[in-house]
C-alpha cells in the first residue's frame, strides 16, 4: 500500500492510501537495526539494613531531582552491564539487540520496564520453572527473566507481529540472550529453559489450561493520547486462571492507573 498526506491541520490529519501491485515483503532485514540492550539489576532480599537505608535515601533524592536521577541510573546501568551480569547477581546485563521502526520505546528498554526490573528479585526462586512475558514487545522483560531464572521455560506473547519477529531474533537460538541464559544455567549445573513465541491479542493464543509460575508485564494503558485499560483489565482478570498455585504476577503501571479496582 502506498500513501501520501493530503491535508493536515489542528489535531488531525487526512491521508490517502492507494493499493499497488507490489508484493508484501516477509523479509524485514531492510528495516532491521542492531543496537545494545542494557538491563538493570534487580533487588536483593539479602541486602543489609544499612544498604536498604541507602537505597531509600537515594530514592528520596531522585524524587527531588528526577531528571538528574534518571540520567545517573542510566549511567549506573551502563557501568553494571556486561556479559557477567545474570542470575545470582545484582548487576545488570548487556547484550546485542534487534529492533524495528515503529515499536514501543523504539524496541529497547523504557523507563517503566527498567523500574519493574529494578524492583524484581535479582535471582528468582528455584520454584519458577515457567514464565510468561505478557505484551512482550521485543522481549526485554523475557531477556531479564532468562538471566534471573535461567532454567525456566519462557513464553513471549504479543499482538504485534513485528515486535514478536524482533523477539524471535533477540531470544531465539543463537542469540546473545540465549547464550547468556545458557551460561547462567550452566553455572548451576543445569540446562537453559526454552523460549516460545505466541502471536496473540490477549490470552486466547495460549493453550487451554496452560499455567505459569511467573507472569511479567508492562501492559499498554494508552490508545493514542487517551487512557485505555482494556489490555490491563484482561491481564489482571485472567492471570488468576493462568498462574500456578504460589505463582506471582509482576506488572508496572503509572500511579493514576486504577489497578487495585480491576
Buried (B, 14 or more C-beta within 10 A) or exposed (E): EEEEEEEEEEEEEEEEEEEEEEEEEEEBEEEBEEEEBBBBBBBBEEEEEEEEEEEEEEEEEBEEEEEEBEEBBBEBBEEBBBEEBBBBBBBBBBBBBBBBEEBBBBBBBBEBBBBBBBEBBBBBEEEBBBBBBBBBBBBBBBBBBBBBBBBBBBBBBBBBEBBBBBBBBBBEEEBBBBBBBBBBBEEEEEEBBEBBBBBEEBBEBBEEEBBBBBBBBBBBBEEEEEEEBEBBBBBBEBBEEBBBEEBBBBBBBEEEBEBEEE
